Amino acid sequence: MTHRSSILDGTTGWNMEVNLGKRLVFPDVVQTTLRPDIVLLSETGKKLIVIELTVPWRQGVRKEESEVNSANRSL
């Protein structure tokens, strides 16, 4: 099995923060009004990874309902 490189490689001391609420200051990095879902911070490696999750659940359900209704009408 081959190893795929990752942004996490070569860096230690990762801290993960979730549900940040109004706490928007990342130590010695940046202050922002954005509220990401997940933040990974390695102060030793000087890396900050911001993760924003998007789940288009509502649109997917509507599309699925439409397809099912369409299939049922053709029966």
Secondary structure, DSSP 8 states (H G I E B T S, - for coil): ------TTTT---EEEEE--TT--EETTTEE-S---SEEEEETTTTEEEEE-----HHHHHHHHHHHHHHHHHT-
